[in-house]
Amino acid sequence: MNRARALATAVLTLLTALLLVQGAGAAQAAGYRYWSYWELDGRTWVWATQGPSSLRPADGAVQGFRFAITENSAEASRPRTTQPFAEICDGTPERDGRKRIALVVDFGTPEHAPGGETPPEGRTYCASVAEDASAAEALAAVAAPLRYDSSAMLCAIEGYPRTGCGEQVAAADPSDGPAEPASTGSASTDAGSPGPSLGLWAGAGAVLLLGGAAVWQSRRRRG
């Protein structure tokens, strides 16, 4: 029995170690707080492959900006509304030599805001700009003041946030909150996946099974 107890203790120790490693990984998770830039493709936000200063959207495009804490681009928080161009730019007439760009600005949730700041409500705009204007120029026409850092990274829209630009911070609650700004279209939300991964539990299960088999084998030999 002493050997069986020793094996059971070893199994529990390994399982505890696995859980501690998982917990440490979650505790060390971090991201960056910044404005991400998106393009609306139908009803889906797609990560922009160029920066707003380089991209020159065509007339009728919908561009999105979302402020959030993001660990990587694949899991970045998208703007929480997919309001189409026809709704955002309804009432803004076409003009010769100009183009209309619809803009969705999502200031994010309080969990993602810098300390002491409260995110404003989301906004939509219809910018009427020159035909060769960039997305950054369209944004500046309707949502000033903008703030950039020395590397031309967009740091603030309408002065939010007051300070900071792409700083590393602890990962925030994955909840995106309600759709914002209000829209008659469907909202796009991001769901996190907290808790131990499937691989962790599979490994722990294998350890327990092996440990149990060893205990059974030990008892069988002694029987």
C-alpha positions as a Python dict, from the first residue, in 0.01 Angstrom:
ca = {
    (1, 'M'): (0, 0, 0),
    (2, 'N'): (290, 237, 66),
    (3, 'R'): (393, 209, -296),
    (4, 'A'): (37, 267, -416),
    (5, 'R'): (6, 575, -199),
    (6, 'A'): (338, 705, -327),
    (7, 'L'): (221, 665, -687),
    (8, 'A'): (-111, 837, -614),
    (9, 'T'): (75, 1125, -448),
    (10, 'A'): (303, 1160, -751),
    (11, 'V'): (3, 1172, -985),
    (12, 'L'): (-164, 1445, -779),
    (13, 'T'): (162, 1640, -767),
    (14, 'L'): (193, 1629, -1147),
    (15, 'L'): (-167, 1739, -1191),
    (16, 'T'): (-117, 2029, -949),
    (17, 'A'): (197, 2133, -1136),
    (18, 'L'): (8, 2134, -1466),
    (19, 'L'): (-264, 2354, -1320),
    (20, 'L'): (-8, 2593, -1172),
    (21, 'V'): (168, 2626, -1507),
    (22, 'Q'): (-165, 2703, -1673),
    (23, 'G'): (-249, 2961, -1407),
    (24, 'A'): (91, 3126, -1437),
    (25, 'G'): (51, 3151, -1814),
    (26, 'A'): (-288, 3318, -1774),
    (27, 'A'): (-156, 3557, -1509),
    (28, 'Q'): (130, 3663, -1737),
    (29, 'A'): (-94, 3724, -2040),
    (30, 'A'): (-48, 4075, -2171),
    (31, 'G'): (-151, 4286, -2463),
    (32, 'Y'): (-120, 4633, -2610),
    (33, 'R'): (-369, 4918, -2580),
    (34, 'Y'): (-418, 5093, -2912),
    (35, 'W'): (-651, 5189, -3198),
    (36, 'S'): (-689, 4908, -3452),
    (37, 'Y'): (-798, 4979, -3807),
    (38, 'W'): (-1056, 4780, -4007),
    (39, 'E'): (-1242, 4768, -4339),
    (40, 'L'): (-1601, 4650, -4370),
    (41, 'D'): (-1648, 4371, -4625),
    (42, 'G'): (-2022, 4315, -4654),
    (43, 'R'): (-2114, 4258, -4288),
    (44, 'T'): (-1769, 4147, -4174),
    (45, 'W'): (-1486, 4359, -4039),
    (46, 'V'): (-1150, 4272, -4197),
    (47, 'W'): (-816, 4379, -4049),
    (48, 'A'): (-671, 4651, -4274),
    (49, 'T'): (-347, 4545, -4441),
    (50, 'Q'): (-230, 4907, -4468),
    (51, 'G'): (-231, 5190, -4220),
    (52, 'P'): (-493, 5467, -4248),
    (53, 'S'): (-230, 5711, -4373),
    (54, 'S'): (-146, 5484, -4666),
    (55, 'L'): (-485, 5339, -4758),
    (56, 'R'): (-700, 5545, -4995),
    (57, 'P'): (-1053, 5401, -4978),
    (58, 'A'): (-1286, 5423, -5273),
    (59, 'D'): (-1615, 5609, -5265),
    (60, 'G'): (-1868, 5401, -5072),
    (61, 'A'): (-1614, 5233, -4842),
    (62, 'V'): (-1674, 5180, -4469),
    (63, 'Q'): (-1370, 5214, -4243),
    (64, 'G'): (-1362, 5117, -3875),
    (65, 'F'): (-1147, 5213, -3577),
    (66, 'R'): (-1160, 5027, -3243),
    (67, 'F'): (-980, 5112, -2920),
    (68, 'A'): (-900, 4804, -2711),
    (69, 'I'): (-636, 4595, -2539),
    (70, 'T'): (-526, 4339, -2794),
    (71, 'E'): (-286, 4045, -2763),
    (72, 'N'): (-254, 3983, -3138),
    (73, 'S'): (-419, 4088, -3463),
    (74, 'A'): (-593, 3751, -3508),
    (75, 'E'): (-793, 3807, -3188),
    (76, 'A'): (-825, 4184, -3203),
    (77, 'S'): (-1152, 4344, -3093),
    (78, 'R'): (-1354, 4461, -3392),
    (79, 'P'): (-1585, 4761, -3407),
    (80, 'R'): (-1912, 4650, -3249),
    (81, 'T'): (-2144, 4755, -3528),
    (82, 'T'): (-2157, 4670, -3898),
    (83, 'Q'): (-2370, 4966, -4004),
    (84, 'P'): (-2359, 4988, -4385),
    (85, 'F'): (-2252, 5280, -4598),
    (86, 'A'): (-2608, 5355, -4711),
    (87, 'E'): (-2717, 5420, -4351),
    (88, 'I'): (-2413, 5615, -4237),
    (89, 'C'): (-2397, 5840, -4544),
    (90, 'D'): (-2769, 5878, -4596),
    (91, 'G'): (-2831, 6247, -4646),
    (92, 'T'): (-2476, 6328, -4755),
    (93, 'P'): (-2501, 6412, -5128),
    (94, 'E'): (-2251, 6312, -5393),
    (95, 'R'): (-2030, 6591, -5521),
    (96, 'D'): (-1808, 6619, -5827),
    (97, 'G'): (-1442, 6569, -5744),
    (98, 'R'): (-1526, 6429, -5400),
    (99, 'K'): (-1582, 6086, -5248),
    (100, 'R'): (-1780, 5977, -4944),
    (101, 'I'): (-1618, 5753, -4683),
    (102, 'A'): (-1825, 5608, -4397),
    (103, 'L'): (-1638, 5587, -4067),
    (104, 'V'): (-1720, 5384, -3756),
    (105, 'V'): (-1534, 5487, -3440),
    (106, 'D'): (-1568, 5251, -3142),
    (107, 'F'): (-1401, 5391, -2828),
    (108, 'G'): (-1414, 5054, -2652),
    (109, 'T'): (-1520, 4948, -2303),
    (110, 'P'): (-1429, 5084, -1957),
    (111, 'E'): (-1222, 4767, -1895),
    (112, 'H'): (-992, 4868, -2180),
    (113, 'A'): (-972, 5238, -2094),
    (114, 'P'): (-659, 5394, -1942),
    (115, 'G'): (-684, 5473, -1571),
    (116, 'G'): (-899, 5775, -1497),
    (117, 'E'): (-1060, 5788, -1841),
    (118, 'T'): (-1408, 5694, -1958),
    (119, 'P'): (-1459, 5596, -2321),
    (120, 'P'): (-1704, 5816, -2512),
    (121, 'E'): (-2002, 5663, -2689),
    (122, 'G'): (-1933, 5523, -3032),
    (123, 'R'): (-1974, 5743, -3337),
    (124, 'T'): (-2040, 5708, -3708),
    (125, 'Y'): (-1946, 5973, -3963),
    (126, 'C'): (-1973, 6035, -4333),
    (127, 'A'): (-1665, 6218, -4458),
    (128, 'S'): (-1683, 6397, -4790),
    (129, 'V'): (-1321, 6432, -4902),
    (130, 'A'): (-1106, 6473, -5211),
    (131, 'E'): (-1095, 6174, -5444),
    (132, 'D'): (-731, 6097, -5358),
    (133, 'A'): (-773, 6137, -4979),
    (134, 'S'): (-645, 5871, -4741),
    (135, 'A'): (-847, 5711, -4463),
    (136, 'A'): (-649, 5921, -4214),
    (137, 'E'): (-747, 6240, -4396),
    (138, 'A'): (-1111, 6133, -4397),
    (139, 'L'): (-1093, 6064, -4023),
    (140, 'A'): (-926, 6400, -3956),
    (141, 'A'): (-1205, 6577, -4144),
    (142, 'V'): (-1474, 6455, -3903),
    (143, 'A'): (-1314, 6328, -3579),
    (144, 'A'): (-1042, 6576, -3483),
    (145, 'P'): (-830, 6615, -3285),
    (146, 'L'): (-619, 6315, -3378),
    (147, 'R'): (-292, 6235, -3206),
    (148, 'Y'): (1, 6042, -3354),
    (149, 'D'): (336, 5930, -3215),
    (150, 'S'): (676, 5982, -3376),
    (151, 'S'): (634, 5667, -3586),
    (152, 'A'): (298, 5788, -3726),
    (153, 'M'): (98, 5542, -3515),
    (154, 'L'): (-256, 5664, -3447),
    (155, 'C'): (-278, 5728, -3070),
    (156, 'A'): (-603, 5921, -3016),
    (157, 'I'): (-929, 6001, -3196),
    (158, 'E'): (-1128, 6304, -3080),
    (159, 'G'): (-860, 6340, -2814),
    (160, 'Y'): (-926, 5994, -2666),
    (161, 'P'): (-727, 5873, -2487),
    (162, 'R'): (-552, 6178, -2349),
    (163, 'T'): (-216, 6003, -2310),
    (164, 'G'): (-44, 5679, -2407),
    (165, 'C'): (8, 5507, -2738),
    (166, 'G'): (37, 5133, -2790),
    (167, 'E'): (167, 5066, -2439),
    (168, 'Q'): (191, 4710, -2307),
    (169, 'V'): (-63, 4630, -2036),
    (170, 'A'): (-217, 4328, -1866),
    (171, 'A'): (-476, 4152, -2080),
    (172, 'A'): (-827, 4278, -2012),
    (173, 'D'): (-1158, 4102, -1965),
    (174, 'P'): (-1244, 3947, -2306),
    (175, 'S'): (-1604, 4071, -2283),
    (176, 'D'): (-1679, 4333, -2546),
    (177, 'G'): (-1995, 4466, -2388),
    (178, 'P'): (-2303, 4577, -2583),
    (179, 'A'): (-2292, 4676, -2947),
    (180, 'E'): (-2189, 5039, -2994),
    (181, 'P'): (-2264, 5266, -3171),
    (182, 'A'): (-2633, 5177, -3204),
    (183, 'S'): (-2714, 5017, -3535),
    (184, 'T'): (-3003, 4849, -3710),
    (185, 'G'): (-2759, 4596, -3853),
    (186, 'S'): (-2609, 4297, -3679),
    (187, 'A'): (-2334, 4358, -3425),
    (188, 'S'): (-1998, 4185, -3435),
    (189, 'T'): (-1864, 4076, -3096),
    (190, 'D'): (-1554, 3889, -2988),
    (191, 'A'): (-1567, 3604, -2742),
    (192, 'G'): (-1265, 3511, -2536),
    (193, 'S'): (-1189, 3159, -2419),
    (194, 'P'): (-1076, 3181, -2056),
    (195, 'G'): (-987, 2877, -1849),
    (196, 'P'): (-761, 2577, -1900),
    (197, 'S'): (-706, 2467, -2256),
    (198, 'L'): (-823, 2136, -2399),
    (199, 'G'): (-461, 2022, -2422),
    (200, 'L'): (-408, 2081, -2051),
    (201, 'W'): (-707, 1871, -1949),
    (202, 'A'): (-616, 1598, -2198),
    (203, 'G'): (-266, 1584, -2051),
    (204, 'A'): (-397, 1579, -1696),
    (205, 'G'): (-638, 1301, -1786),
    (206, 'A'): (-357, 1097, -1935),
    (207, 'V'): (-149, 1144, -1619),
    (208, 'L'): (-439, 1029, -1403),
    (209, 'L'): (-503, 724, -1621),
    (210, 'L'): (-138, 623, -1614),
    (211, 'G'): (-119, 676, -1242),
    (212, 'G'): (-434, 473, -1183),
    (213, 'A'): (-302, 190, -1395),
    (214, 'A'): (22, 188, -1199),
    (215, 'V'): (-165, 173, -868),
    (216, 'W'): (-386, -113, -996),
    (217, 'Q'): (-82, -301, -1122),
    (218, 'S'): (92, -257, -787),
    (219, 'R'): (-209, -396, -598),
    (220, 'R'): (-238, -688, -840),
    (221, 'R'): (123, -790, -780),
    (222, 'R'): (74, -779, -406),
    (223, 'G'): (-255, -978, -427),
}
